[in-house]
Amino acid sequence: MDETDKEIFLNIFLGMVNIEKKTTPEAVHGALMQASGIAISPIVRNDDIPMYCASSIASAVNEGRAGDLDRLISRVSVGIEENLLKRRKRKKL
């Protein structure tokens, strides 16, 4: 995923989660799933985004740590890509 894709992913996510209000890990997880389906791949599975990542992002939103969001979401997008690559390799074997 290049920087443009990461920016699209971040913008879609931020459009779904109101960072001015409190949120839950479940709401963050759903928004991450939708954003990844649009920006990364429509075959992203529920378990490609660990709930602990969604919890970390929800905490950052709820505590007003907007500076952490970019870093956390970038880490999630890299993790999703790694999981997709692993699955593709397993299918080829």
MOPAC internal coordinates of N, CA, C and O (Angstrom, degrees):
PM7 1SCF
backbone

  N    0.0000 0     0.00 0     0.00 0    0    0    0
  C    1.4434 1     0.00 0     0.00 0    1    0    0
  C    1.5212 1   108.05 1     0.00 0    2    1    0
  O    1.2310 1   121.02 1   -52.38 1    3    2    1
  N    1.3059 1   115.65 1   127.62 1    3    2    1
  C    1.4661 1   118.28 1   179.72 1    5    3    2
  C    1.5354 1   109.70 1   -87.90 1    6    5    3
  O    1.2310 1   120.70 1    -1.17 1    7    6    5
  N    1.3264 1   116.26 1   178.83 1    7    6    5
  C    1.4599 1   121.09 1  -175.64 1    9    7    6
  C    1.5325 1   112.31 1   -63.02 1   10    9    7
  O    1.2310 1   120.17 1   146.28 1   11   10    9
  N    1.3317 1   117.27 1   -33.72 1   11   10    9
  C    1.4636 1   120.30 1   178.78 1   13   11   10
  C    1.5254 1   110.16 1   -65.05 1   14   13   11
  O    1.2310 1   120.54 1   136.59 1   15   14   13
  N    1.3423 1   116.57 1   -43.41 1   15   14   13
  C    1.4652 1   120.53 1   177.93 1   17   15   14
  C    1.5257 1   111.01 1   -62.08 1   18   17   15
  O    1.2310 1   120.47 1   138.92 1   19   18   17
  N    1.3297 1   116.70 1   -41.08 1   19   18   17
  C    1.4589 1   120.06 1   179.21 1   21   19   18
  C    1.5263 1   110.78 1   -64.37 1   22   21   19
  O    1.2310 1   120.84 1   141.89 1   23   22   21
  N    1.3198 1   115.99 1   -38.11 1   23   22   21
  C    1.4624 1   120.04 1   178.41 1   25   23   22
  C    1.5260 1   110.66 1   -66.55 1   26   25   23
  O    1.2310 1   120.42 1   139.20 1   27   26   25
  N    1.3275 1   116.80 1   -40.80 1   27   26   25
  C    1.4669 1   121.04 1   176.94 1   29   27   26
  C    1.5202 1   109.65 1   -61.82 1   30   29   27
  O    1.2310 1   120.77 1   133.75 1   31   30   29
  N    1.3280 1   116.14 1   -46.25 1   31   30   29
  C    1.4635 1   121.95 1   178.93 1   33   31   30
  C    1.5252 1   110.47 1   -56.84 1   34   33   31
  O    1.2310 1   120.61 1   131.74 1   35   34   33
  N    1.3346 1   116.43 1   -48.26 1   35   34   33
  C    1.4626 1   121.88 1  -179.79 1   37   35   34
  C    1.5239 1   111.13 1   -62.25 1   38   37   35
  O    1.2310 1   120.24 1   134.90 1   39   38   37
  N    1.3248 1   117.14 1   -45.10 1   39   38   37
  C    1.4709 1   120.84 1  -178.65 1   41   39   38
  C    1.5264 1   112.25 1   -65.49 1   42   41   39
  O    1.2310 1   120.61 1   139.49 1   43   42   41
  N    1.3239 1   116.43 1   -40.51 1   43   42   41
  C    1.4693 1   119.33 1   177.74 1   45   43   42
  C    1.5195 1   109.31 1   -63.81 1   46   45   43
  O    1.2310 1   120.89 1   134.19 1   47   46   45
  N    1.3346 1   115.90 1   -45.81 1   47   46   45
  C    1.4548 1   119.63 1   179.61 1   49   47   46
  C    1.5236 1   111.32 1   -59.47 1   50   49   47
  O    1.2310 1   120.39 1   131.52 1   51   50   49
  N    1.3282 1   116.87 1   -48.48 1   51   50   49
  C    1.4686 1   120.60 1  -178.52 1   53   51   50
  C    1.5198 1   111.93 1   -64.65 1   54   53   51
  O    1.2310 1   120.41 1   152.66 1   55   54   53
  N    1.3344 1   116.82 1   -27.34 1   55   54   53
  C    1.4551 1   120.03 1   176.05 1   57   55   54
  C    1.5191 1   112.81 1   -71.47 1   58   57   55
  O    1.2310 1   120.48 1   158.26 1   59   58   57
  N    1.3259 1   116.70 1   -21.74 1   59   58   57
  C    1.4630 1   121.14 1  -178.47 1   61   59   58
  C    1.5191 1   113.30 1   -95.22 1   62   61   59
  O    1.2310 1   120.57 1   154.35 1   63   62   61
  N    1.3242 1   116.52 1   -25.65 1   63   62   61
  C    1.4627 1   120.61 1  -178.53 1   65   63   62
  C    1.5233 1   107.82 1  -113.89 1   66   65   63
  O    1.2310 1   121.10 1   -59.66 1   67   66   65
  N    1.3054 1   115.50 1   120.34 1   67   66   65
  C    1.4585 1   120.56 1   179.04 1   69   67   66
  C    1.5296 1   108.12 1   -78.33 1   70   69   67
  O    1.2310 1   120.61 1   -73.61 1   71   70   69
  N    1.3383 1   116.43 1   106.39 1   71   70   69
  C    1.4613 1   119.13 1  -175.82 1   73   71   70
  C    1.5234 1   112.55 1   -76.23 1   74   73   71
  O    1.2310 1   120.50 1   179.09 1   75   74   73
  N    1.3238 1   116.66 1    -0.91 1   75   74   73
  C    1.4623 1   120.47 1   176.27 1   77   75   74
  C    1.5350 1   111.30 1   -86.57 1   78   77   75
  O    1.2310 1   120.09 1   166.51 1   79   78   77
  N    1.3128 1   117.44 1   -13.49 1   79   78   77
  C    1.4614 1   121.74 1  -176.90 1   81   79   78
  C    1.5211 1   109.85 1  -120.38 1   82   81   79
  O    1.2310 1   120.93 1   -15.18 1   83   82   81
  N    1.3168 1   115.83 1   164.82 1   83   82   81
  C    1.4600 1   121.41 1   176.42 1   85   83   82
  C    1.5262 1   108.55 1   -69.01 1   86   85   83
  O    1.2310 1   121.21 1   -31.11 1   87   86   85
  N    1.3225 1   115.30 1   148.89 1   87   86   85
  C    1.4588 1   120.21 1   179.38 1   89   87   86
  C    1.5182 1   109.07 1  -137.67 1   90   89   87
  O    1.2310 1   121.00 1    -5.78 1   91   90   89
  N    1.3221 1   115.69 1   174.22 1   91   90   89
  C    1.4611 1   121.07 1   179.67 1   93   91   90
  C    1.5241 1   109.04 1  -119.02 1   94   93   91
  O    1.2310 1   120.26 1   -22.15 1   95   94   93
  N    1.3471 1   117.11 1   157.85 1   95   94   93
  C    1.4690 1   119.12 1   175.54 1   97   95   94
  C    1.5307 1   112.59 1   -57.46 1   98   97   95
  O    1.2310 1   120.37 1   144.84 1   99   98   97
  N    1.3352 1   116.91 1   -35.16 1   99   98   97
  C    1.4644 1   120.30 1  -179.96 1  101   99   98
  C    1.5257 1   111.20 1   -65.25 1  102  101   99
  O    1.2310 1   120.36 1   138.19 1  103  102  101
  N    1.3340 1   116.92 1   -41.81 1  103  102  101
  C    1.4657 1   120.59 1   178.48 1  105  103  102
  C    1.5297 1   110.49 1   -65.78 1  106  105  103
  O    1.2310 1   120.80 1   139.26 1  107  106  105
  N    1.3220 1   116.07 1   -40.74 1  107  106  105
  C    1.4683 1   120.52 1   177.92 1  109  107  106
  C    1.5213 1   109.78 1   -64.04 1  110  109  107
  O    1.2310 1   120.28 1   136.60 1  111  110  109
  N    1.3290 1   117.07 1   -43.40 1  111  110  109
  C    1.4701 1   120.97 1  -179.69 1  113  111  110
  C    1.5299 1   110.31 1   -60.26 1  114  113  111
  O    1.2310 1   120.36 1   135.30 1  115  114  113
  N    1.3262 1   116.91 1   -44.70 1  115  114  113
  C    1.4696 1   120.66 1   178.54 1  117  115  114
  C    1.5163 1   112.08 1   -62.12 1  118  117  115
  O    1.2310 1   120.61 1   138.01 1  119  118  117
  N    1.3176 1   116.43 1   -41.99 1  119  118  117
  C    1.4678 1   120.08 1   178.84 1  121  119  118
  C    1.5262 1   110.80 1   -66.34 1  122  121  119
  O    1.2310 1   120.40 1   140.57 1  123  122  121
  N    1.3292 1   116.84 1   -39.43 1  123  122  121
  C    1.4678 1   119.95 1   177.23 1  125  123  122
  C    1.5276 1   110.90 1   -63.92 1  126  125  123
  O    1.2310 1   120.37 1   140.07 1  127  126  125
  N    1.3273 1   116.89 1   -39.93 1  127  126  125
  C    1.4663 1   120.25 1   178.48 1  129  127  126
  C    1.5296 1   110.36 1   -62.32 1  130  129  127
  O    1.2310 1   120.18 1   134.70 1  131  130  129
  N    1.3255 1   117.26 1   -45.30 1  131  130  129
  C    1.4665 1   120.35 1  -179.57 1  133  131  130
  C    1.5189 1   110.90 1   -65.76 1  134  133  131
  O    1.2310 1   120.42 1   136.09 1  135  134  133
  N    1.3184 1   116.80 1   -43.91 1  135  134  133
  C    1.4660 1   120.33 1  -179.37 1  137  135  134
  C    1.5231 1   110.74 1   -64.40 1  138  137  135
  O    1.2310 1   120.13 1   140.17 1  139  138  137
  N    1.3258 1   117.35 1   -39.83 1  139  138  137
  C    1.4678 1   119.56 1  -179.39 1  141  139  138
  C    1.5214 1   111.16 1   -69.59 1  142  141  139
  O    1.2310 1   120.42 1   145.85 1  143  142  141
  N    1.3293 1   116.79 1   -34.15 1  143  142  141
  C    1.4597 1   120.07 1   177.84 1  145  143  142
  C    1.5135 1   112.43 1   -64.81 1  146  145  143
  O    1.2310 1   120.58 1   149.72 1  147  146  145
  N    1.3141 1   116.50 1   -30.28 1  147  146  145
  C    1.4650 1   121.23 1   179.37 1  149  147  146
  C    1.5307 1   111.19 1   -86.46 1  150  149  147
  O    1.2310 1   120.43 1   131.76 1  151  150  149
  N    1.3315 1   116.79 1   -48.24 1  151  150  149
  C    1.4701 1   120.65 1  -171.21 1  153  151  150
  C    1.5261 1   113.65 1   -88.33 1  154  153  151
  O    1.2310 1   119.98 1   152.92 1  155  154  153
  N    1.3202 1   117.64 1   -27.08 1  155  154  153
  C    1.4629 1   119.27 1  -173.86 1  157  155  154
  C    1.5253 1   111.20 1  -109.70 1  158  157  155
  O    1.2310 1   120.80 1   113.87 1  159  158  157
  N    1.3245 1   116.07 1   -66.13 1  159  158  157
  C    1.4528 1   119.76 1  -175.98 1  161  159  158
  C    1.5254 1   109.38 1  -164.66 1  162  161  159
  O    1.2310 1   120.28 1   -41.40 1  163  162  161
  N    1.3242 1   117.07 1   138.60 1  163  162  161
  C    1.4663 1   118.60 1   178.95 1  165  163  162
  C    1.5262 1   112.80 1   -71.43 1  166  165  163
  O    1.2310 1   119.54 1   172.07 1  167  166  165
  N    1.3462 1   118.49 1    -7.93 1  167  166  165
  C    1.4602 1   120.28 1  -178.71 1  169  167  166
  C    1.5212 1   113.48 1   -98.70 1  170  169  167
  O    1.2310 1   120.15 1  -162.42 1  171  170  169
  N    1.3142 1   117.32 1    17.58 1  171  170  169
  C    1.4602 1   120.94 1   175.77 1  173  171  170
  C    1.5237 1   108.18 1   -67.06 1  174  173  171
  O    1.2310 1   121.25 1   -49.56 1  175  174  173
  N    1.3342 1   115.21 1   130.44 1  175  174  173
  C    1.4649 1   120.30 1  -178.44 1  177  175  174
  C    1.5239 1   110.22 1   -97.52 1  178  177  175
  O    1.2310 1   121.84 1   -17.89 1  179  178  177
  N    1.3052 1   114.07 1   162.11 1  179  178  177
  C    1.4604 1   121.44 1  -179.25 1  181  179  178
  C    1.5297 1   112.22 1   -54.84 1  182  181  179
  O    1.2310 1   120.33 1   139.01 1  183  182  181
  N    1.3266 1   116.98 1   -40.99 1  183  182  181
  C    1.4674 1   120.15 1  -177.03 1  185  183  182
  C    1.5273 1   113.00 1   -81.24 1  186  185  183
  O    1.2310 1   119.52 1   178.84 1  187  186  185
  N    1.3258 1   118.52 1    -1.16 1  187  186  185
  C    1.4709 1   120.78 1   174.60 1  189  187  186
  C    1.5279 1   111.48 1   -72.88 1  190  189  187
  O    1.2310 1   120.60 1   161.72 1  191  190  189
  N    1.3147 1   116.46 1   -18.28 1  191  190  189
  C    1.4685 1   121.14 1   178.52 1  193  191  190
  C    1.5272 1   107.40 1  -117.48 1  194  193  191
  O    1.2310 1   120.31 1   -78.43 1  195  194  193
  N    1.3283 1   117.00 1   101.57 1  195  194  193
  C    1.4668 1   119.55 1  -178.39 1  197  195  194
  C    1.5323 1   111.90 1   -62.82 1  198  197  195
  O    1.2310 1   120.92 1   -34.97 1  199  198  197
  N    1.3145 1   115.86 1   145.03 1  199  198  197
  C    1.4603 1   120.64 1  -179.31 1  201  199  198
  C    1.5290 1   111.60 1   -63.93 1  202  201  199
  O    1.2310 1   119.80 1   150.89 1  203  202  201
  N    1.3530 1   117.98 1   -29.11 1  203  202  201
  C    1.4660 1   118.39 1   179.29 1  205  203  202
  C    1.5340 1   110.81 1   -65.26 1  206  205  203
  O    1.2310 1   120.12 1   149.78 1  207  206  205
  N    1.3279 1   117.38 1   -30.22 1  207  206  205
  C    1.4738 1   120.55 1   175.83 1  209  207  206
  C    1.5271 1   109.57 1   -67.07 1  210  209  207
  O    1.2310 1   120.94 1   134.66 1  211  210  209
  N    1.3237 1   115.82 1   -45.34 1  211  210  209
  C    1.4614 1   119.90 1   178.76 1  213  211  210
  C    1.5284 1   110.43 1   -62.31 1  214  213  211
  O    1.2310 1   120.42 1   142.23 1  215  214  213
  N    1.3268 1   116.80 1   -37.77 1  215  214  213
  C    1.4663 1   120.54 1   178.66 1  217  215  214
  C    1.5245 1   111.09 1   -65.02 1  218  217  215
  O    1.2310 1   120.33 1   139.11 1  219  218  217
  N    1.3319 1   116.98 1   -40.89 1  219  218  217
  C    1.4694 1   120.97 1   178.97 1  221  219  218
  C    1.5227 1   110.67 1   -63.07 1  222  221  219
  O    1.2310 1   120.72 1   137.95 1  223  222  221
  N    1.3261 1   116.23 1   -42.05 1  223  222  221
  C    1.4602 1   120.60 1  -179.54 1  225  223  222
  C    1.5300 1   109.96 1   -68.48 1  226  225  223
  O    1.2310 1   120.21 1   137.68 1  227  226  225
  N    1.3349 1   117.20 1   -42.32 1  227  226  225
  C    1.4624 1   120.30 1   177.98 1  229  227  226
  C    1.5328 1   110.46 1   -60.36 1  230  229  227
  O    1.2310 1   120.46 1   139.49 1  231  230  229
  N    1.3310 1   116.73 1   -40.51 1  231  230  229
  C    1.4759 1   120.18 1   178.05 1  233  231  230
  C    1.5240 1   111.01 1   -63.28 1  234  233  231
  O    1.2310 1   120.81 1   137.52 1  235  234  233
  N    1.3324 1   116.05 1   -42.48 1  235  234  233
  C    1.4672 1   119.81 1   179.54 1  237  235  234
  C    1.5307 1   110.55 1   -62.77 1  238  237  235
  O    1.2310 1   120.63 1   138.72 1  239  238  237
  N    1.3342 1   116.40 1   -41.28 1  239  238  237
  C    1.4704 1   120.35 1   178.17 1  241  239  238
  C    1.5217 1   110.00 1   -64.74 1  242  241  239
  O    1.2310 1   120.47 1   131.70 1  243  242  241
  N    1.3279 1   116.71 1   -48.30 1  243  242  241
  C    1.4591 1   121.49 1  -175.05 1  245  243  242
  C    1.5250 1   112.55 1   -67.43 1  246  245  243
  O    1.2310 1   120.15 1   151.36 1  247  246  245
  N    1.3326 1   117.32 1   -28.64 1  247  246  245
  C    1.4637 1   120.99 1  -178.99 1  249  247  246
  C    1.5257 1   112.36 1   -95.38 1  250  249  247
  O    1.2310 1   120.53 1  -177.11 1  251  250  249
  N    1.3339 1   116.59 1     2.89 1  251  250  249
  C    1.4610 1   120.24 1   176.82 1  253  251  250
  C    1.5225 1   113.74 1    73.03 1  254  253  251
  O    1.2310 1   120.24 1  -153.33 1  255  254  253
  N    1.3266 1   117.14 1    26.67 1  255  254  253
  C    1.4711 1   120.93 1   179.29 1  257  255  254
  C    1.5291 1   109.38 1   -96.05 1  258  257  255
  O    1.2310 1   120.64 1  -113.92 1  259  258  257
  N    1.3121 1   116.38 1    66.08 1  259  258  257
  C    1.4639 1   121.81 1  -176.62 1  261  259  258
  C    1.5265 1   111.76 1   -60.89 1  262  261  259
  O    1.2310 1   119.87 1   150.03 1  263  262  261
  N    1.3173 1   117.86 1   -29.97 1  263  262  261
  C    1.4650 1   121.03 1   179.35 1  265  263  262
  C    1.5182 1   112.89 1   -62.84 1  266  265  263
  O    1.2310 1   120.34 1   152.56 1  267  266  265
  N    1.3308 1   116.96 1   -27.44 1  267  266  265
  C    1.4692 1   121.01 1   179.29 1  269  267  266
  C    1.5260 1   112.05 1   -78.46 1  270  269  267
  O    1.2310 1   120.09 1   158.93 1  271  270  269
  N    1.3285 1   117.43 1   -21.07 1  271  270  269
  C    1.4628 1   120.16 1  -174.00 1  273  271  270
  C    1.5205 1   112.88 1   -59.55 1  274  273  271
  O    1.2310 1   120.23 1   132.96 1  275  274  273
  N    1.3223 1   117.17 1   -47.04 1  275  274  273
  C    1.4629 1   120.51 1  -177.66 1  277  275  274
  C    1.5222 1   110.78 1   -59.22 1  278  277  275
  O    1.2310 1   120.91 1   134.34 1  279  278  277
  N    1.3216 1   115.87 1   -45.66 1  279  278  277
  C    1.4672 1   120.76 1  -179.65 1  281  279  278
  C    1.5315 1   111.08 1   -64.30 1  282  281  279
  O    1.2310 1   120.57 1   134.00 1  283  282  281
  N    1.3246 1   116.51 1   -46.00 1  283  282  281
  C    1.4651 1   120.56 1  -178.78 1  285  283  282
  C    1.5207 1   111.71 1   -64.05 1  286  285  283
  O    1.2310 1   120.61 1   136.05 1  287  286  285
  N    1.3258 1   116.44 1   -43.95 1  287  286  285
  C    1.4663 1   120.03 1  -177.89 1  289  287  286
  C    1.5302 1   110.39 1   -70.03 1  290  289  287
  O    1.2310 1   120.11 1   144.09 1  291  290  289
  N    1.3223 1   117.40 1   -35.91 1  291  290  289
  C    1.4740 1   119.66 1   175.70 1  293  291  290
  C    1.5200 1   110.38 1   -61.47 1  294  293  291
  O    1.2310 1   120.66 1   138.89 1  295  294  293
  N    1.3245 1   116.34 1   -41.11 1  295  294  293
  C    1.4626 1   120.34 1   179.34 1  297  295  294
  C    1.5267 1   110.73 1   -63.46 1  298  297  295
  O    1.2310 1   120.50 1   139.96 1  299  298  297
  N    1.3300 1   116.66 1   -40.04 1  299  298  297
  C    1.4637 1   120.99 1   177.78 1  301  299  298
  C    1.5237 1   110.44 1   -63.13 1  302  301  299
  O    1.2310 1   120.23 1   134.99 1  303  302  301
  N    1.3416 1   117.16 1   -45.01 1  303  302  301
  C    1.4700 1   119.90 1  -177.88 1  305  303  302
  C    1.5241 1   110.89 1   -64.11 1  306  305  303
  O    1.2310 1   119.90 1   142.64 1  307  306  305
  N    1.3220 1   117.79 1   -37.36 1  307  306  305
  C    1.4722 1   120.83 1   177.05 1  309  307  306
  C    1.5235 1   109.69 1   -65.58 1  310  309  307
  O    1.2310 1   120.13 1   137.94 1  311  310  309
  N    1.3194 1   117.36 1   -42.06 1  311  310  309
  C    1.4669 1   121.25 1   178.65 1  313  311  310
  C    1.5181 1   112.15 1   -61.89 1  314  313  311
  O    1.2310 1   120.54 1   139.37 1  315  314  313
  N    1.3176 1   116.57 1   -40.63 1  315  314  313
  C    1.4660 1   120.48 1   178.43 1  317  315  314
  C    1.5240 1   109.72 1   -62.24 1  318  317  315
  O    1.2310 1   120.62 1   133.72 1  319  318  317
  N    1.3157 1   116.41 1   -46.28 1  319  318  317
  C    1.4669 1   120.05 1  -179.99 1  321  319  318
  C    1.5219 1   111.25 1   -60.53 1  322  321  319
  O    1.2310 1   120.35 1   138.02 1  323  322  321
  N    1.3337 1   116.93 1   -41.98 1  323  322  321
  C    1.4703 1   120.41 1   179.43 1  325  323  322
  C    1.5243 1   110.83 1   -62.00 1  326  325  323
  O    1.2310 1   120.14 1   137.79 1  327  326  325
  N    1.3321 1   117.33 1   -42.21 1  327  326  325
  C    1.4614 1   120.80 1   178.54 1  329  327  326
  C    1.5227 1   111.32 1   -63.50 1  330  329  327
  O    1.2310 1   120.19 1   138.88 1  331  330  329
  N    1.3300 1   117.24 1   -41.12 1  331  330  329
  C    1.4693 1   119.93 1   178.57 1  333  331  330
  C    1.5234 1   111.14 1   -63.67 1  334  333  331
  O    1.2310 1   120.40 1   139.11 1  335  334  333
  N    1.3333 1   116.84 1   -40.89 1  335  334  333
  C    1.4645 1   120.40 1   178.33 1  337  335  334
  C    1.5267 1   111.31 1   -63.85 1  338  337  335
  O    1.2310 1   120.06 1   137.98 1  339  338  337
  N    1.3161 1   117.48 1   -42.02 1  339  338  337
  C    1.4661 1   121.43 1   178.54 1  341  339  338
  C    1.5192 1   110.65 1   -60.39 1  342  341  339
  O    1.2310 1   120.50 1   136.26 1  343  342  341
  N    1.3363 1   116.65 1   -43.74 1  343  342  341
  C    1.4642 1   119.85 1   179.57 1  345  343  342
  C    1.5162 1   111.55 1   -64.10 1  346  345  343
  O    1.2310 1   120.34 1   138.88 1  347  346  345
  N    1.3373 1   116.95 1   -41.12 1  347  346  345
  C    1.4676 1   120.00 1   179.38 1  349  347  346
  C    1.5242 1   110.66 1   -62.93 1  350  349  347
  O    1.2310 1   120.37 1   139.50 1  351  350  349
  N    1.3325 1   116.89 1   -40.50 1  351  350  349
  C    1.4634 1   120.75 1   179.17 1  353  351  350
  C    1.5214 1   110.94 1   -64.79 1  354  353  351
  O    1.2310 1   120.24 1   138.74 1  355  354  353
  N    1.3273 1   117.15 1   -41.26 1  355  354  353
  C    1.4700 1   120.67 1   179.23 1  357  355  354
  C    1.5229 1   110.86 1   -64.14 1  358  357  355
  O    1.2310 1   120.08 1   142.25 1  359  358  357
  N    1.3452 1   117.46 1   -37.75 1  359  358  357
  C    1.4605 1   120.71 1   179.70 1  361  359  358
  C    1.5249 1   111.56 1   -65.61 1  362  361  359
  O    1.2310 1   120.47 1   146.69 1  363  362  361
  N    1.3329 1   116.70 1   -33.31 1  363  362  361
  C    1.4670 1   120.49 1  -178.58 1  365  363  362
  C    1.5189 1   111.90 1   -73.99 1  366  365  363
  O    1.2310 1   120.08 1   154.55 1  367  366  365
  N    1.3321 1   117.45 1   -25.45 1  367  366  365
  C    1.4683 1   121.10 1  -178.13 1  369  367  366
  C    1.4752 1   112.67 1   -76.06 1  370  369  367
  O    1.2310 1   120.10 1   180.00 1  371  370  369

